[in-house]
């Protein structure tokens, strides 16, 4: 399963729109455009298809944790 497939399945399972994914990536300081996401969500045989890199998926998943649970509480030492 490719990173593109994982991102597509998460988008459908969580009922996320493109704007939601951009917001989630912004939570961790990662900028992604609507056009880049459109290229990632295209079929592999389309001329504008772009493979989803590890960096995009990693930042999306880290942002998703913040989006769903909130920011991490810092423990006092």
Secondary structure, DSSP 8 states (H G I E B T S, - for coil): --HHHHHHHHHHHTT--HHHHHHHHHTTT----HHHHHHHTS-TTSTT-----HHHHHHHHHHHHHHHH-S------
